Amino acid sequence: MFFEQFRVQKQTPEGNMDTQYIYELLGENASYYIAASFALLWILVWLYRDSLEIENLSDKYVFVTGCDTGFGNLLCKKLDRRGFRVLAGCLTEKGADDLKRVTGPHLKTVLLDVTSQSSIQAAMEWTKKEVGDRGLWGIVNNAGRSLPMGPSEWMRVEDFHSTLKVNMNGVIAMTMTFLPLIKKARGRIVNVASVLGRVAANGGGYCISKFAVESFSDCLRRDISYFGIKVCIIEPGFFKTAVTNLDPIERELHRLWNQLSPEVKASYGEKYLDNYIKIQRLIMNAVCDSDLTKVTSCMEHALTAAHPRTRYSAGWDAKLLWIPLSYMPSFVVDIGLKLVLPRPSKSV
């Protein structure tokens, strides 16, 4: 009898009064308003969570590769000002000396060639002595090279290898060699990929290597997440650095062209090289951003955030062009590149 009375009471209009009042207040679009409210709440929670930072930065060591110039150099200066104990891997003594002159006493440099396992091992042993029992909070695999880039048929096998040795093998070797130190600190691995690791817009080893960095980072993140280690991927757009300097790009294109056989040159035509260089100039001048802090701020967040993101897209061209383009069907990218790049004279 009690349960029958309870069921009757549940079915009375008074039991649904609050719900009916809400629907009457919001009208026919009530479900949309409720969904929008939940979406807004989710965004606010995400923004708050994204803004939380770790504590005791002055006790944490971060190793950065490729610190002679560009992103790595600027990142070291920013981390030094934040109080981190920065360990900067530089390829040249001049790069190391220049960096030490403009930073504080907590920043230390070491000569590092990421294509040499013996150099990497020596840097790891030096780092192990520096960090002691604290371990290494973060490693930023920033060192990289872009050249040679151009039509794939113009490349020799060694042209691919020269880029892959730095951008792919170097990242893997650095990460695996330093992983025990990072595991001890339950730290961060920050790998610098590229938007060209999402959209293959150039021939040569660069795009191949950046796709590999994306894949390696994804696999690594899933494998070592159980140990409290975070793996973050930085995907910069086009920025004005040594990588996008037009002079070496054009020199490399001329070198590639000059090593082609007469038959291959004839298939592209005499004007192809000049037209290709003009397109490169147009793209670099139109797209390249001079504000490198857009990239280093992403790196800094990956190291300091309590909840770092898996991927960071740096630059408006990355956010509005390359990343959306990477979700498009392949034929859309193919058509877009065909419209931009010059057409060989003997194309069919």
C-alpha positions as a Markdown table, in Angstrom:
| # | Residue | x | y | z |
|---|---|---|---|---|
| 1 | Met | 0.0 | 0.0 | 0.0 |
| 2 | Phe | 2.8 | 2.4 | 0.9 |
| 3 | Phe | 4.6 | 1.8 | -2.5 |
| 4 | Glu | 1.3 | 2.4 | -4.4 |
| 5 | Gln | 0.9 | 5.7 | -2.6 |
| 6 | Phe | 4.5 | 6.6 | -3.4 |
| 7 | Arg | 4.0 | 5.9 | -7.1 |
| 8 | Val | 0.9 | 8.0 | -7.2 |
| 9 | Gln | 2.7 | 10.8 | -5.5 |
| 10 | Lys | 5.5 | 10.7 | -8.0 |
| 11 | Gln | 3.1 | 11.0 | -10.9 |
| 12 | Thr | 1.4 | 14.1 | -9.6 |
| 13 | Pro | 2.1 | 17.5 | -11.3 |
| 14 | Glu | 3.7 | 18.9 | -8.1 |
| 15 | Gly | 6.5 | 16.3 | -8.5 |
| 16 | Asn | 7.6 | 17.8 | -11.8 |
| 17 | Met | 6.9 | 21.4 | -10.9 |
| 18 | Asp | 10.5 | 22.6 | -10.9 |
| 19 | Thr | 11.3 | 20.9 | -14.2 |
| 20 | Gln | 8.2 | 22.4 | -15.9 |
| 21 | Tyr | 8.9 | 25.8 | -14.5 |
| 22 | Ile | 12.4 | 25.7 | -16.0 |
| 23 | Tyr | 11.1 | 24.6 | -19.4 |
| 24 | Glu | 8.4 | 27.3 | -19.3 |
| 25 | Leu | 10.9 | 29.9 | -18.4 |
| 26 | Leu | 13.3 | 29.0 | -21.2 |
| 27 | Gly | 10.7 | 28.2 | -23.8 |
| 28 | Glu | 11.0 | 25.8 | -26.6 |
| 29 | Asn | 14.8 | 26.2 | -26.8 |
| 30 | Ala | 15.3 | 25.0 | -23.2 |
| 31 | Ser | 17.5 | 22.0 | -24.3 |
| 32 | Tyr | 19.8 | 24.3 | -26.2 |
| 33 | Tyr | 20.2 | 26.7 | -23.2 |
| 34 | Ile | 21.0 | 23.8 | -20.9 |
| 35 | Ala | 23.6 | 22.4 | -23.3 |
| 36 | Ala | 25.2 | 25.8 | -23.7 |
| 37 | Ser | 25.4 | 26.2 | -20.0 |
| 38 | Phe | 27.1 | 22.9 | -19.6 |
| 39 | Ala | 29.5 | 23.8 | -22.4 |
| 40 | Leu | 30.3 | 27.1 | -20.8 |
| 41 | Leu | 30.9 | 25.4 | -17.4 |
| 42 | Trp | 33.2 | 22.9 | -19.1 |
| 43 | Ile | 35.2 | 25.7 | -20.7 |
| 44 | Leu | 35.5 | 27.6 | -17.4 |
| 45 | Val | 36.7 | 24.5 | -15.6 |
| 46 | Trp | 39.2 | 23.7 | -18.4 |
| 47 | Leu | 40.6 | 27.3 | -18.3 |
| 48 | Tyr | 41.0 | 27.1 | -14.5 |
| 49 | Arg | 42.6 | 23.7 | -14.6 |
| 50 | Asp | 44.9 | 24.9 | -17.5 |
| 51 | Ser | 46.1 | 27.9 | -15.4 |
| 52 | Leu | 47.2 | 25.8 | -12.4 |
| 53 | Glu | 51.0 | 25.7 | -12.0 |
| 54 | Ile | 53.5 | 23.5 | -10.2 |
| 55 | Glu | 55.4 | 24.9 | -7.2 |
| 56 | Asn | 59.1 | 25.1 | -6.2 |
| 57 | Leu | 60.4 | 25.9 | -9.7 |
| 58 | Ser | 63.9 | 26.8 | -8.3 |
| 59 | Asp | 64.3 | 23.1 | -7.2 |
| 60 | Lys | 63.7 | 21.8 | -10.7 |
| 61 | Tyr | 66.2 | 21.0 | -13.5 |
| 62 | Val | 65.4 | 21.3 | -17.2 |
| 63 | Phe | 67.6 | 20.2 | -20.1 |
| 64 | Val | 67.1 | 21.9 | -23.4 |
| 65 | Thr | 68.7 | 21.0 | -26.7 |
| 66 | Gly | 69.5 | 23.3 | -29.6 |
| 67 | Cys | 70.2 | 26.4 | -27.5 |
| 68 | Asp | 72.6 | 28.2 | -29.8 |
| 69 | Thr | 69.8 | 30.2 | -31.5 |
| 70 | Gly | 66.1 | 30.3 | -32.0 |
| 71 | Phe | 63.4 | 28.7 | -29.8 |
| 72 | Gly | 65.9 | 26.9 | -27.6 |
| 73 | Asn | 67.9 | 30.0 | -26.9 |
| 74 | Leu | 64.9 | 32.1 | -26.0 |
| 75 | Leu | 63.4 | 29.3 | -23.9 |
| 76 | Cys | 66.5 | 29.0 | -21.8 |
| 77 | Lys | 66.4 | 32.8 | -21.0 |
| 78 | Lys | 62.8 | 32.6 | -20.0 |
| 79 | Leu | 63.2 | 29.5 | -17.8 |
| 80 | Asp | 66.2 | 31.1 | -16.2 |
| 81 | Arg | 64.2 | 34.2 | -15.3 |
| 82 | Arg | 61.4 | 31.9 | -13.9 |
| 83 | Gly | 64.0 | 30.4 | -11.5 |
| 84 | Phe | 64.5 | 27.0 | -13.1 |
| 85 | Arg | 67.9 | 25.4 | -13.0 |
| 86 | Val | 68.5 | 25.3 | -16.8 |
| 87 | Leu | 70.9 | 22.9 | -18.5 |
| 88 | Ala | 71.5 | 24.1 | -22.0 |
| 89 | Gly | 72.8 | 21.8 | -24.7 |
| 90 | Cys | 74.7 | 23.9 | -27.4 |
| 91 | Leu | 76.3 | 22.7 | -30.6 |
| 92 | Thr | 79.0 | 25.3 | -30.6 |
| 93 | Glu | 81.2 | 26.9 | -27.9 |
| 94 | Lys | 80.2 | 30.4 | -29.3 |
| 95 | Gly | 76.6 | 29.6 | -28.8 |
| 96 | Ala | 77.3 | 28.4 | -25.2 |
| 97 | Asp | 79.4 | 31.4 | -24.3 |
| 98 | Asp | 76.8 | 33.9 | -25.8 |
| 99 | Leu | 74.0 | 32.3 | -23.8 |
| 100 | Lys | 76.0 | 32.3 | -20.5 |
| 101 | Arg | 76.7 | 36.0 | -20.9 |
| 102 | Val | 73.1 | 37.0 | -20.8 |
| 103 | Thr | 71.7 | 34.6 | -18.2 |
| 104 | Gly | 72.1 | 34.0 | -14.4 |
| 105 | Pro | 74.4 | 31.7 | -12.5 |
| 106 | His | 71.8 | 28.8 | -12.3 |
| 107 | Leu | 72.0 | 28.3 | -16.1 |
| 108 | Lys | 74.8 | 25.9 | -17.2 |
| 109 | Thr | 75.8 | 24.8 | -20.7 |
| 110 | Val | 77.2 | 21.7 | -22.2 |
| 111 | Leu | 78.4 | 21.0 | -25.7 |
| 112 | Leu | 76.0 | 18.5 | -27.4 |
| 113 | Asp | 75.7 | 16.9 | -30.8 |
| 114 | Val | 72.4 | 15.0 | -30.9 |
| 115 | Thr | 73.6 | 12.9 | -33.9 |
| 116 | Ser | 76.4 | 11.4 | -31.7 |
| 117 | Gln | 75.5 | 8.8 | -29.1 |
| 118 | Ser | 78.8 | 9.4 | -27.3 |
| 119 | Ser | 78.1 | 13.1 | -27.1 |
| 120 | Ile | 74.6 | 12.3 | -25.7 |
| 121 | Gln | 75.9 | 9.9 | -23.2 |
| 122 | Ala | 78.5 | 12.3 | -22.0 |
| 123 | Ala | 75.8 | 15.0 | -21.6 |
| 124 | Met | 73.6 | 12.6 | -19.6 |
| 125 | Glu | 76.5 | 11.7 | -17.3 |
| 126 | Trp | 77.2 | 15.4 | -16.7 |
| 127 | Thr | 73.5 | 16.0 | -16.1 |
| 128 | Lys | 73.3 | 13.1 | -13.7 |
| 129 | Lys | 76.0 | 14.8 | -11.5 |
| 130 | Glu | 74.2 | 18.1 | -11.7 |
| 131 | Val | 70.7 | 17.0 | -10.7 |
| 132 | Gly | 71.8 | 14.4 | -8.1 |
| 133 | Asp | 68.9 | 12.6 | -6.3 |
| 134 | Arg | 66.3 | 15.1 | -7.5 |
| 135 | Gly | 66.3 | 13.7 | -11.1 |
| 136 | Leu | 65.5 | 15.7 | -14.2 |
| 137 | Trp | 62.2 | 17.5 | -14.2 |
| 138 | Gly | 62.1 | 18.2 | -17.9 |
| 139 | Ile | 63.8 | 17.7 | -21.2 |
| 140 | Val | 62.9 | 19.8 | -24.3 |
| 141 | Asn | 64.0 | 18.1 | -27.5 |
| 142 | Asn | 64.3 | 21.3 | -29.6 |
| 143 | Ala | 67.4 | 20.7 | -31.7 |
| 144 | Gly | 66.5 | 20.3 | -35.4 |
| 145 | Arg | 67.3 | 21.1 | -39.0 |
| 146 | Ser | 65.1 | 21.6 | -42.0 |
| 147 | Leu | 67.4 | 21.3 | -45.0 |
| 148 | Pro | 67.4 | 20.0 | -47.6 |
| 149 | Met | 63.8 | 20.5 | -48.6 |
| 150 | Gly | 62.4 | 20.4 | -52.1 |
| 151 | Pro | 60.8 | 18.0 | -54.6 |
| 152 | Ser | 61.3 | 14.4 | -53.4 |
| 153 | Glu | 62.8 | 13.3 | -56.7 |
| 154 | Trp | 65.6 | 15.8 | -56.3 |
| 155 | Met | 66.8 | 14.1 | -53.1 |
| 156 | Arg | 69.5 | 11.5 | -52.7 |
| 157 | Val | 69.3 | 9.0 | -49.9 |
| 158 | Glu | 71.9 | 10.8 | -47.8 |
| 159 | Asp | 69.8 | 14.0 | -48.1 |
| 160 | Phe | 67.0 | 12.3 | -46.2 |
| 161 | His | 69.4 | 10.8 | -43.7 |
| 162 | Ser | 71.1 | 14.1 | -42.8 |
| 163 | Thr | 67.8 | 15.5 | -41.5 |
| 164 | Leu | 66.5 | 12.3 | -40.0 |
| 165 | Lys | 69.7 | 11.9 | -37.9 |
| 166 | Val | 68.9 | 15.2 | -36.1 |
| 167 | Asn | 65.1 | 15.5 | -36.1 |
| 168 | Met | 64.2 | 11.8 | -35.5 |
| 169 | Asn | 67.1 | 9.8 | -34.3 |
| 170 | Gly | 68.3 | 12.7 | -32.1 |
| 171 | Val | 65.0 | 13.0 | -30.4 |
| 172 | Ile | 64.7 | 9.3 | -29.8 |
| 173 | Ala | 68.3 | 9.0 | -28.6 |
| 174 | Met | 68.1 | 11.9 | -26.2 |
| 175 | Thr | 64.8 | 10.8 | -24.8 |
| 176 | Met | 65.8 | 7.2 | -24.2 |
| 177 | Thr | 69.2 | 8.1 | -22.7 |
| 178 | Phe | 67.7 | 10.7 | -20.3 |
| 179 | Leu | 64.6 | 8.8 | -19.4 |
| 180 | Pro | 65.9 | 7.2 | -16.2 |
| 181 | Leu | 66.6 | 10.8 | -14.8 |
| 182 | Ile | 63.2 | 12.0 | -15.9 |
| 183 | Lys | 61.5 | 8.9 | -14.4 |
| 184 | Lys | 63.1 | 9.7 | -11.0 |
| 185 | Ala | 61.6 | 13.2 | -11.0 |
| 186 | Arg | 58.3 | 12.1 | -12.5 |
| 187 | Gly | 58.9 | 14.9 | -14.9 |
| 188 | Arg | 58.1 | 16.1 | -18.4 |
| 189 | Ile | 59.3 | 15.3 | -22.0 |
| 190 | Val | 58.6 | 18.1 | -24.4 |
| 191 | Asn | 59.2 | 17.2 | -28.1 |
| 192 | Val | 59.2 | 19.8 | -30.8 |
| 193 | Ala | 57.4 | 18.6 | -33.9 |
| 194 | Ser | 55.8 | 20.9 | -36.5 |
| 195 | Val | 52.6 | 21.6 | -38.4 |
| 196 | Leu | 54.5 | 19.8 | -41.2 |
| 197 | Gly | 54.3 | 16.7 | -39.0 |
| 198 | Arg | 50.5 | 16.9 | -39.6 |
| 199 | Val | 50.6 | 18.0 | -43.2 |
| 200 | Ala | 53.4 | 16.8 | -45.5 |
| 201 | Ala | 53.9 | 19.9 | -47.7 |
| 202 | Asn | 57.5 | 19.4 | -48.7 |
| 203 | Gly | 59.8 | 16.7 | -50.0 |
| 204 | Gly | 62.9 | 15.8 | -48.1 |
| 205 | Gly | 63.5 | 14.5 | -44.6 |
| 206 | Tyr | 61.8 | 17.3 | -42.6 |
| 207 | Cys | 58.2 | 16.3 | -42.9 |
| 208 | Ile | 59.1 | 12.6 | -42.5 |
| 209 | Ser | 61.0 | 13.3 | -39.3 |
| 210 | Lys | 58.3 | 15.5 | -37.8 |
| 211 | Phe | 55.7 | 12.8 | -38.5 |
| 212 | Ala | 58.0 | 10.4 | -36.7 |
| 213 | Val | 58.3 | 12.7 | -33.7 |
| 214 | Glu | 54.5 | 12.8 | -33.5 |
| 215 | Ser | 54.2 | 9.1 | -33.6 |
| 216 | Phe | 57.1 | 8.5 | -31.2 |
| 217 | Ser | 55.7 | 10.9 | -28.7 |
| 218 | Asp | 52.2 | 9.4 | -28.8 |
| 219 | Cys | 53.6 | 5.9 | -28.2 |
| 220 | Leu | 55.9 | 7.1 | -25.4 |
| 221 | Arg | 53.1 | 9.0 | -23.7 |
| 222 | Arg | 50.9 | 6.0 | -23.5 |
| 223 | Asp | 53.6 | 3.7 | -22.4 |
| 224 | Ile | 55.1 | 5.7 | -19.5 |
| 225 | Ser | 52.0 | 7.6 | -18.2 |
| 226 | Tyr | 51.8 | 4.9 | -15.5 |
| 227 | Phe | 54.9 | 6.4 | -13.9 |
| 228 | Gly | 53.7 | 10.0 | -13.6 |
| 229 | Ile | 55.6 | 11.2 | -16.7 |
| 230 | Lys | 54.0 | 13.7 | -19.1 |
| 231 | Val | 54.9 | 13.8 | -22.8 |
| 232 | Cys | 53.9 | 17.0 | -24.6 |
| 233 | Ile | 54.2 | 17.8 | -28.3 |
| 234 | Ile | 54.9 | 21.3 | -29.6 |
| 235 | Glu | 53.6 | 21.9 | -33.2 |
| 236 | Pro | 54.8 | 25.3 | -34.3 |
| 237 | Gly | 53.7 | 27.0 | -37.5 |
| 238 | Phe | 56.1 | 29.0 | -39.6 |
| 239 | Phe | 58.3 | 31.4 | -37.7 |
| 240 | Lys | 61.3 | 33.5 | -38.6 |
| 241 | Thr | 64.3 | 31.4 | -37.4 |
| 242 | Ala | 67.3 | 29.9 | -39.0 |
| 243 | Val | 65.1 | 27.0 | -40.2 |
| 244 | Thr | 63.1 | 29.3 | -42.4 |
| 245 | Asn | 65.9 | 31.6 | -43.6 |
| 246 | Leu | 65.5 | 32.0 | -47.3 |
| 247 | Asp | 69.2 | 32.2 | -48.2 |
| 248 | Pro | 70.2 | 28.7 | -47.2 |
| 249 | Ile | 66.9 | 27.3 | -48.5 |
| 250 | Glu | 67.7 | 28.8 | -52.0 |
| 251 | Arg | 71.3 | 27.6 | -51.8 |
| 252 | Glu | 70.1 | 24.1 | -51.1 |
| 253 | Leu | 67.6 | 24.2 | -53.9 |
| 254 | His | 70.3 | 25.2 | -56.4 |
| 255 | Arg | 72.5 | 22.4 | -55.1 |
| 256 | Leu | 69.8 | 19.8 | -55.5 |
| 257 | Trp | 69.0 | 21.1 | -59.0 |
| 258 | Asn | 72.6 | 21.0 | -60.0 |
| 259 | Gln | 73.0 | 17.3 | -59.0 |
| 260 | Leu | 70.1 | 16.2 | -61.1 |
| 261 | Ser | 70.6 | 14.3 | -64.4 |
| 262 | Pro | 69.8 | 16.1 | -67.7 |
| 263 | Glu | 66.8 | 13.8 | -68.1 |
| 264 | Val | 65.3 | 14.8 | -64.8 |
| 265 | Lys | 66.0 | 18.5 | -65.4 |
| 266 | Ala | 64.3 | 18.3 | -68.8 |
| 267 | Ser | 61.2 | 16.7 | -67.2 |
| 268 | Tyr | 60.8 | 19.7 | -64.9 |
| 269 | Gly | 61.8 | 22.4 | -67.3 |
| 270 | Glu | 64.3 | 25.3 | -67.2 |
| 271 | Lys | 61.9 | 27.7 | -65.4 |
| 272 | Tyr | 60.8 | 25.3 | -62.7 |
| 273 | Leu | 63.6 | 26.1 | -60.2 |
| 274 | Asp | 63.0 | 29.8 | -60.5 |
| 275 | Asn | 59.3 | 29.4 | -60.1 |
| 276 | Tyr | 59.7 | 27.1 | -57.1 |
| 277 | Ile | 62.0 | 29.6 | -55.4 |
| 278 | Lys | 59.6 | 32.4 | -56.0 |
| 279 | Ile | 56.8 | 30.4 | -54.4 |
| 280 | Gln | 59.0 | 29.7 | -51.4 |
| 281 | Arg | 59.8 | 33.4 | -51.0 |
| 282 | Leu | 56.1 | 34.3 | -51.2 |
| 283 | Ile | 55.1 | 31.7 | -48.6 |
| 284 | Met | 57.9 | 32.5 | -46.1 |
| 285 | Asn | 57.4 | 36.3 | -46.4 |
| 286 | Ala | 53.6 | 36.0 | -46.1 |
| 287 | Val | 53.3 | 33.3 | -43.3 |
| 288 | Cys | 56.4 | 33.5 | -41.1 |
| 289 | Asp | 55.8 | 35.0 | -37.7 |
| 290 | Ser | 58.6 | 37.0 | -36.0 |
| 291 | Asp | 57.2 | 36.5 | -32.5 |
| 292 | Leu | 59.0 | 33.4 | -31.2 |
| 293 | Thr | 57.5 | 33.7 | -27.8 |
| 294 | Lys | 54.3 | 32.1 | -29.2 |
| 295 | Val | 56.3 | 28.9 | -29.3 |
| 296 | Thr | 58.4 | 29.3 | -26.2 |
| 297 | Ser | 55.3 | 30.1 | -24.1 |
| 298 | Cys | 53.9 | 26.7 | -25.1 |
| 299 | Met | 57.1 | 25.0 | -24.1 |
| 300 | Glu | 57.1 | 26.9 | -20.8 |
| 301 | His | 53.5 | 25.9 | -20.1 |
| 302 | Ala | 54.3 | 22.3 | -20.8 |
| 303 | Leu | 57.0 | 22.5 | -18.1 |
| 304 | Thr | 55.2 | 24.6 | -15.5 |
| 305 | Ala | 51.5 | 23.6 | -15.8 |
| 306 | Ala | 50.1 | 21.2 | -13.2 |
| 307 | His | 48.1 | 19.7 | -16.0 |
| 308 | Pro | 50.0 | 20.1 | -19.3 |
| 309 | Arg | 48.3 | 19.6 | -22.6 |
| 310 | Thr | 49.2 | 16.8 | -24.9 |
| 311 | Arg | 49.6 | 19.0 | -27.9 |
| 312 | Tyr | 50.4 | 22.7 | -28.4 |
| 313 | Ser | 49.7 | 24.5 | -31.7 |
| 314 | Ala | 51.8 | 27.6 | -31.8 |
| 315 | Gly | 51.1 | 30.4 | -34.3 |
| 316 | Trp | 47.9 | 31.6 | -36.1 |
| 317 | Asp | 48.8 | 29.8 | -39.3 |
| 318 | Ala | 49.0 | 26.5 | -37.2 |
| 319 | Lys | 45.6 | 27.1 | -35.6 |
| 320 | Leu | 43.7 | 28.4 | -38.6 |
| 321 | Leu | 45.4 | 26.7 | -41.6 |
| 322 | Trp | 47.6 | 23.7 | -40.9 |
| 323 | Ile | 45.8 | 21.9 | -38.1 |
| 324 | Pro | 42.3 | 22.2 | -39.7 |
| 325 | Leu | 43.9 | 21.1 | -43.0 |
| 326 | Ser | 45.3 | 18.0 | -41.3 |
| 327 | Tyr | 41.7 | 16.8 | -40.6 |
| 328 | Met | 40.7 | 17.3 | -44.3 |
| 329 | Pro | 40.5 | 14.4 | -46.8 |
| 330 | Ser | 43.9 | 13.8 | -48.5 |
| 331 | Phe | 42.6 | 14.9 | -51.9 |
| 332 | Val | 41.9 | 18.4 | -50.4 |
| 333 | Val | 45.5 | 18.8 | -49.4 |
| 334 | Asp | 46.7 | 17.4 | -52.7 |
| 335 | Ile | 44.6 | 19.9 | -54.7 |
| 336 | Gly | 45.7 | 22.8 | -52.5 |
| 337 | Leu | 49.4 | 22.0 | -53.0 |
| 338 | Lys | 49.0 | 21.6 | -56.7 |
| 339 | Leu | 47.4 | 25.0 | -57.0 |
| 340 | Val | 50.3 | 26.6 | -55.1 |
| 341 | Leu | 53.3 | 24.8 | -56.4 |
| 342 | Pro | 54.6 | 25.2 | -60.0 |
| 343 | Arg | 53.8 | 22.5 | -62.6 |
| 344 | Pro | 56.6 | 20.5 | -64.3 |
| 345 | Ser | 56.8 | 21.2 | -68.0 |
| 346 | Lys | 56.4 | 17.6 | -69.0 |
| 347 | Ser | 53.6 | 16.7 | -66.5 |
| 348 | Val | 50.8 | 14.5 | -67.8 |
